[in-house]
Amino acid sequence: MTLKDAIEGQEYIIKDLVTEDEELEDFLFSLGCYSGEAITVVSRKRGTCVVSIKDARYCIDNQLADAIII
């Protein structure tokens, strides 16, 4: 299941990041988005997700959310 399919308000554990783009993977890591970390979808609007990682909120697009396996 990907983050794109997650239910709003429910906490999930990141299992993997599926991307061949090393820069994208490094960017996600800098946000605290890596295997074993908790993530919650706070809301969804127009092709984006607002997520909560380590008490911080980020807005990511659906393409990026599709690369995060929960």
N, C-alpha and C positions, 0 to 999 in steps of 0.2 A: 504494500500500500504506500502511496506517495503522500506527501504533505498536501498536495492539491486535493486529495480525497478526504482529508481530515475533517472531523466535526469541530465546529467552533466551540471554544471553551474547554475542550478536553485536552489533558496533557498526554503527550506521546514521548517515546524515547527514540532518538535518531539511531537507525540501524546502519545506514550507509549513505554515501553520496555517490550518485551515478552520473559522472561527467568525465569527459576526456580532456576538458579544458583545465589545465593546471592553475591558471590565474583565477578562474572561478572557484576552484577548490580552496586555494589560498585565501581568497576573499571570504568565503563562508567560514573558514577556520578562524579568521580574524574577528568574525562576529560571535564566535563561540559555538558555531554550528559544526559539530563533529560527532562521530559515533559514540553512543553512550550518554549524550547530553539530552536533557529534557527540553521539549519545545511545545508551545501552545499556539494554535491559530486563534487570534483575538477577534478578527473580523475579516470579511472579504468585500471588495468593491472593485468593479470594473476591471477584472483581469489581474487584480493584485490581492495579496494576503498580508495582513498585519500580523506578525508573529512576535511572541515573547520568548526570549532566550536569556537566561541568567538575569532576570529583572530588568531587561532592556527590551524595547520594542523596535521592530524594523519592518519596513514595507518592502516586500519582495514580489516580483511578478510571477505569474503562473508557470512560466517556463522554468524558472529557478525552483519553484515549489515542486515541480514535477521531478527534479533531480534529487530531491531529498526523500529517502526511503525511511519510513517509520514502522 
